[in-house]
Amino acid sequence: MYASLTGDAKLVELGGPPYLLPLVQRDKVYDLVALLRHLRREPALLVGAGAGPWPYVGVNCEGIVNLFVERGRVAQGTRVVTVQPEDAPKGSAGYLQRVLPPHETRSALLGNYLLSEGKPGKVIKVVAKKRIGQSNFITAIREALKEHYGDKVVGAGGAFVLRAGRVKHHVMPDFSATPLRTDAHVDAWLHYFDMRAPIVHVGTLVTGDLGLDLRVQHFHGFSEHGDGGHYHYDTTPQEAHYEGYFTLAASVVRVDQPAHTHSVGRD
């Protein structure tokens, strides 16, 4: 992370799953630095989970966004993860994580980001060990907030690290030529991997969609040892050790909301 999490924090949601499913809409590409300029945000930290810039990478990919813009300069920590080899059948593929260059600041299709000034400030620290329920770390936090605050919508973003244990991630392969119309279709298309700690995850959560077709939670992870992708849940509950830092968002910036939506591919 290039900066701290706080300072006029907002959630930013770009596009959505309908731009990926059932068939990809390749024109849905967003320049994140241009978006920050449009929102008149500088200094600006933008971190979270989305689809990476396929026009640069050449194929569909997971995006782990980590941008800090100040005085017109971009500090780039964004990573992407792709299936390797790109055409490998499910079950026989690996994956490759790489850092994007400073000039490549695009995202595609969908994204869930925390936007702040990147300033030091008070945050919410959550530490959890040895999972005993069915919910993953983020779902447990979101459900606790929902139970406590009821109909009052709470949104937050930030980062957490899985310090010990293993975790299930998926990595999207290249776009499907066959329509993916159900969650079963999506599940058969995605490549799943068991990855090892430590892995840092960034993203957002919200307890209601405010009529904006928001994704209620979305976190992607990266690591120095090359593991990374879309977070699902830890696979070694007795070993799991999470440490998270979150800041509350005052509002949501909804960008390019799909006119026609569906519930497929939200997990």
C-alpha positions as CSV (number, residue, x, y, z in Angstrom):
1,M,0.0,0.0,0.0
2,Y,1.4,3.4,-0.9
3,A,-0.6,5.4,1.6
4,S,-3.0,5.2,4.5
5,L,-6.7,4.6,4.1
6,T,-8.5,7.7,5.4
7,G,-9.7,11.2,4.3
8,D,-13.0,11.8,2.6
9,A,-13.5,8.1,2.0
10,K,-16.1,6.9,-0.6
11,L,-16.9,3.7,-2.3
12,V,-16.6,3.6,-6.1
13,E,-18.4,0.9,-8.1
14,L,-17.6,0.7,-11.8
15,G,-19.9,-1.2,-14.2
16,G,-20.9,-4.6,-13.0
17,P,-21.2,-8.4,-13.7
18,P,-23.7,-7.7,-16.6
19,Y,-20.8,-6.3,-18.6
20,L,-19.0,-9.7,-18.3
21,L,-21.9,-12.1,-18.3
22,P,-23.4,-13.8,-20.2
23,L,-21.0,-12.4,-22.9
24,V,-18.3,-9.8,-22.5
25,Q,-18.9,-6.2,-23.5
26,R,-15.3,-5.3,-24.6
27,D,-16.0,-1.6,-24.8
28,K,-16.3,-1.3,-21.1
29,V,-12.9,-0.1,-20.2
30,Y,-12.2,2.7,-17.7
31,D,-9.2,4.9,-17.1
32,L,-9.0,5.2,-13.3
33,V,-6.7,8.2,-13.3
34,A,-9.1,10.0,-15.6
35,L,-11.9,9.1,-13.3
36,L,-10.1,10.6,-10.3
37,R,-9.5,13.7,-12.4
38,H,-13.2,13.9,-13.3
39,L,-14.1,13.6,-9.6
40,R,-11.5,16.3,-8.7
41,R,-9.8,14.0,-6.3
42,E,-6.1,14.7,-5.6
43,P,-4.3,13.5,-3.6
44,A,-6.2,10.3,-4.1
45,L,-5.8,6.7,-3.1
46,L,-7.8,4.1,-5.0
47,V,-7.6,0.4,-3.9
48,G,-9.9,-2.6,-4.5
49,A,-11.0,-5.5,-6.7
50,G,-11.9,-5.4,-10.3
51,A,-11.3,-6.8,-13.7
52,G,-7.8,-5.9,-15.1
53,P,-7.1,-4.0,-18.3
54,W,-7.5,-6.8,-20.9
55,P,-6.4,-4.5,-23.8
56,Y,-3.0,-4.2,-22.2
57,V,-2.6,-7.7,-20.9
58,G,-4.1,-9.3,-24.0
59,V,-6.5,-11.5,-22.1
60,N,-9.1,-11.3,-19.4
61,C,-7.5,-11.0,-15.9
62,E,-8.1,-10.3,-12.3
63,G,-7.2,-6.7,-11.1
64,I,-5.8,-5.8,-7.7
65,V,-6.0,-2.0,-7.9
66,N,-3.6,0.0,-5.8
67,L,-3.1,3.6,-7.1
68,F,-2.0,6.8,-5.4
69,V,-2.1,10.1,-7.3
70,E,-0.5,13.3,-6.0
71,R,0.7,16.4,-7.7
72,G,0.0,14.8,-11.1
73,R,2.2,11.8,-10.4
74,V,1.0,8.2,-10.3
75,A,2.4,5.7,-7.8
76,Q,1.4,2.4,-9.3
77,G,1.1,-0.8,-7.2
78,T,-1.7,-2.4,-9.2
79,R,-1.3,-6.1,-10.0
80,V,-3.0,-8.4,-12.4
81,V,-3.3,-12.2,-12.3
82,T,-3.9,-14.3,-15.4
83,V,-4.4,-18.0,-16.1
84,Q,-1.2,-19.6,-17.4
85,P,-0.9,-20.9,-20.1
86,E,-3.8,-18.7,-21.3
87,D,-5.6,-21.5,-23.1
88,A,-4.9,-24.2,-20.5
89,P,-7.9,-26.5,-19.6
90,K,-9.4,-26.2,-16.2
91,G,-7.6,-28.2,-13.7
92,S,-4.3,-28.1,-15.5
93,A,-3.5,-24.4,-15.5
94,G,-1.3,-22.2,-13.3
95,Y,-1.4,-18.5,-12.8
96,L,0.9,-15.5,-13.2
97,Q,0.9,-12.3,-11.1
98,R,2.5,-9.1,-12.4
99,V,2.7,-5.4,-11.5
100,L,1.3,-3.0,-14.1
101,P,3.6,-0.1,-15.3
102,P,2.8,3.4,-14.1
103,H,1.2,4.4,-17.4
104,E,-1.3,1.6,-17.4
105,T,-4.1,2.8,-15.2
106,R,-7.1,1.2,-16.8
107,S,-9.7,-1.2,-15.4
108,A,-12.4,-3.1,-17.3
109,L,-16.0,-4.3,-17.0
110,L,-16.5,-4.1,-13.2
111,G,-14.7,-2.9,-10.1
112,N,-15.2,-2.2,-6.4
113,Y,-12.9,0.4,-5.0
114,L,-12.2,2.5,-1.9
115,L,-11.4,6.1,-2.7
116,S,-9.8,8.3,-0.1
117,E,-7.1,11.0,0.3
118,G,-4.7,8.3,1.5
119,K,-4.1,10.1,4.8
120,P,-3.3,8.6,8.2
121,G,-6.3,8.4,10.5
122,K,-8.5,6.2,12.7
123,V,-9.5,2.9,11.1
124,I,-11.3,-0.2,12.2
125,K,-8.9,-3.1,13.0
126,V,-10.4,-6.6,12.9
127,V,-8.4,-9.7,13.9
128,A,-9.8,-13.2,13.7
129,K,-8.3,-16.6,14.1
130,K,-9.6,-20.2,13.7
131,R,-12.8,-19.9,11.7
132,I,-15.7,-21.8,13.3
133,G,-18.6,-20.9,11.1
134,Q,-19.4,-21.1,7.4
135,S,-19.0,-17.4,6.5
136,N,-15.7,-16.1,5.2
137,F,-13.9,-13.2,6.9
138,I,-15.6,-10.4,4.9
139,T,-19.0,-12.0,5.0
140,A,-18.8,-12.4,8.8
141,I,-17.9,-8.6,9.1
142,R,-20.7,-7.6,6.8
143,E,-23.3,-9.8,8.5
144,A,-22.3,-8.4,11.9
145,L,-22.7,-4.9,10.7
146,K,-26.1,-5.7,9.1
147,E,-27.3,-7.3,12.3
148,H,-26.3,-4.3,14.4
149,Y,-27.3,-1.5,12.1
150,G,-30.4,-3.1,10.5
151,D,-31.8,-1.0,7.6
152,K,-29.0,1.6,7.9
153,V,-26.6,0.9,5.1
154,V,-23.0,0.7,6.1
155,G,-20.1,0.7,3.6
156,A,-16.4,0.2,4.2
157,G,-13.3,-0.5,2.3
158,G,-9.7,-1.4,3.1
159,A,-7.3,-4.2,3.3
160,F,-6.7,-7.4,5.2
161,V,-3.9,-9.9,5.3
162,L,-4.3,-13.7,5.7
163,R,-1.3,-14.2,8.0
164,A,-1.5,-18.0,8.3
165,G,-3.3,-20.8,6.6
166,R,-4.4,-21.4,3.0
167,V,-7.2,-19.8,0.9
168,K,-9.3,-20.5,-2.1
169,H,-9.0,-18.0,-4.9
170,H,-10.3,-18.0,-8.4
171,V,-8.6,-16.5,-11.5
172,M,-10.7,-15.8,-14.6
173,P,-9.6,-17.3,-17.8
174,D,-10.0,-15.4,-21.1
175,F,-13.5,-14.4,-22.1
176,S,-16.0,-17.2,-22.8
177,A,-17.2,-17.5,-26.4
178,T,-20.2,-19.4,-25.0
179,P,-22.8,-17.5,-23.0
180,L,-22.5,-17.9,-19.2
181,R,-26.1,-17.7,-18.1
182,T,-26.1,-19.3,-14.6
183,D,-23.8,-19.5,-11.6
184,A,-23.1,-23.2,-12.6
185,H,-21.9,-22.0,-15.9
186,V,-19.6,-19.4,-14.2
187,D,-18.3,-22.0,-11.8
188,A,-17.4,-24.3,-14.6
189,W,-15.6,-21.5,-16.4
190,L,-13.5,-20.1,-13.5
191,H,-10.2,-21.6,-12.5
192,Y,-9.8,-22.3,-8.8
193,F,-6.6,-22.5,-6.8
194,D,-5.6,-23.2,-3.2
195,M,-3.1,-20.5,-2.2
196,R,-0.9,-19.9,0.8
197,A,-0.4,-17.1,3.3
198,P,0.7,-14.4,3.6
199,I,-1.7,-12.8,1.1
200,V,-2.9,-9.1,1.2
201,H,-6.4,-8.4,0.0
202,V,-8.1,-5.1,-0.9
203,G,-11.7,-4.3,-1.6
204,T,-15.0,-3.1,-0.3
205,L,-18.2,-4.3,1.5
206,V,-21.6,-2.8,1.9
207,T,-24.7,-3.9,3.8
208,G,-27.3,-2.8,1.2
209,D,-27.3,-1.8,-2.5
210,L,-29.2,1.5,-2.1
211,G,-31.1,0.7,-5.3
212,L,-27.7,1.1,-7.2
213,D,-27.2,-2.6,-8.0
214,L,-24.1,-2.6,-5.7
215,R,-21.9,-5.7,-5.2
216,V,-22.1,-6.3,-1.5
217,Q,-18.5,-7.5,-1.1
218,H,-15.6,-8.0,-3.4
219,F,-11.9,-8.5,-2.4
220,H,-8.9,-9.5,-4.5
221,G,-5.5,-10.6,-3.1
222,F,-1.8,-10.4,-4.0
223,S,1.4,-11.7,-2.5
224,E,5.2,-11.3,-2.8
225,H,5.4,-15.0,-3.6
226,G,3.1,-14.8,-6.6
227,D,-0.2,-16.1,-5.3
228,G,-3.3,-13.9,-5.9
229,G,-6.8,-13.7,-7.3
230,H,-10.4,-13.3,-6.2
231,Y,-10.9,-14.2,-2.5
232,H,-13.4,-16.9,-1.6
233,Y,-12.6,-18.4,1.8
234,D,-9.8,-19.9,3.9
235,T,-9.4,-23.7,3.4
236,T,-7.6,-24.4,6.6
237,P,-10.0,-23.0,9.3
238,Q,-8.0,-24.1,12.3
239,E,-4.9,-22.3,10.9
240,A,-6.7,-19.1,9.6
241,H,-5.3,-15.9,11.0
242,Y,-6.8,-12.6,9.6
243,E,-5.8,-9.0,10.3
244,G,-7.8,-6.3,8.6
245,Y,-7.9,-2.5,8.5
246,F,-11.0,-0.8,7.2
247,T,-12.4,2.8,6.9
248,L,-16.0,3.7,6.7
249,A,-17.3,5.4,3.5
250,A,-19.5,8.4,3.7
251,S,-21.1,7.8,0.2
252,V,-21.0,5.8,-3.0
253,V,-19.9,6.9,-6.4
254,R,-21.7,4.8,-9.0
255,V,-20.1,4.8,-12.4
256,D,-21.7,3.3,-15.6
257,Q,-24.4,1.3,-13.8
258,P,-25.7,-1.4,-16.1
259,A,-29.2,-0.7,-17.5
260,H,-30.2,-4.3,-17.3
261,T,-28.9,-6.4,-14.5
262,H,-28.9,-10.0,-13.1
263,S,-27.7,-11.9,-10.1
264,V,-25.2,-14.2,-11.8
265,G,-21.5,-14.1,-10.9
266,R,-21.7,-12.1,-7.7
267,D,-19.7,-14.4,-5.4
